[in-house]
Amino acid sequence: MTVNPRATKEITQAVHESFEHTPSPRLRRIMQSLVTHLHAFVTDVELTEDEWAKAIEILTATGHITDDKRQEFILWSDTLGVSMLVDALAHPAPDGATESTILGPFYVPGSPLRPLGSSMAEQEAGTPAHIFGQVRGLDGKPIAGAELDVWQNGDNRLYAVQDPDAPEFHLRGRFRTDDDGRFSFWAVRPVPYAIPDDGPVGKMLNATARHPWRAAHVHLVVKAPGYRSLTTHIFDAESDYLDSDTVFAVKESLCLSFTEHGADDPGRPEHVTGPWVSLDLPLVLAPSDGEDGVVTDRGRTH
């Protein structure tokens, strides 16, 4: 049976017009555009009743598996590239500024403020990594008192919020730059890990022959008065999955090489007993445009 194009257009037009009196111009634009593109998608793929019913089942299952520690909707946003698209629209980086990337589902507010040079690892978690550098503005001037909120996974491929055996603040911490804008802390060399794939998103990845792996990285949110907040990752340039990160978050400028040191390296600190790595990390912030971003607790996943 041939579908009447006029009938489908009339349906779309009727729904589009139903939002015409929305008080908020922005909300009106969003809803009318959503209807236009959603109806166009349904028409383009000739979505069947069974397929639409299955889609509703998937959304229902997504809601059921989401709780205060697991946010499956964020995983949908990340794995479909929506999170990175929103980030690209919201945070165009001026030439010379450190590029941003997605927040991810494992951010937890309230990490402890740690002394410069201290370690975030509260138990064994992998190869020690000394990360140090300077926060500067586009003009090259150091930014004193900038805050770095840092978190990462350990060599068990888990974040502390996923691991019931890990201390609450393990591999999490905040650090403030000194008068010269410099910072220093100890982390561990990150390893690749798989996003939670035992739910609806995992079923999608499996059905479409996609993998759930993320390239090895460390998360940072950098904030300073008068500058745009920066949400970013630092990727290990030697990591697997840099060219196929399942949430599309890798940017070439964020892929950096760790320097490897042996246990007999004369620069080895006393608290390190074996091989370790180091990373000189320059961070450049753009001046604030008056609408500096605020990091919120988007929900956690485990």
Secondary structure, DSSP 4 states (H G I P E B T S, - for coil): ----HHHHHHHHHHHHHHTTT-S-HHHHHHHHHHHHHHHHHHHHHT--HHHHHHHHHHHHHHHHH--SS--HHHHHHHHTTHHHHHHHHH-PPPTTSPPP----TT--S-PPB--TT-BS-SS--SSEEEEEEEEEETTS-B-TT-EEEEE---TTS--TTT-TTS-TTTTEEEEE--TTSEEEEEEE----EEPP-SSHHHHHHHHTT---EE--EEEEEEE-TTB--EEEEEEETT-TTTTS-TT----GGGEEPPEEE-TT-TT--TT--S-EEEEEEEEEEPBP-S------------
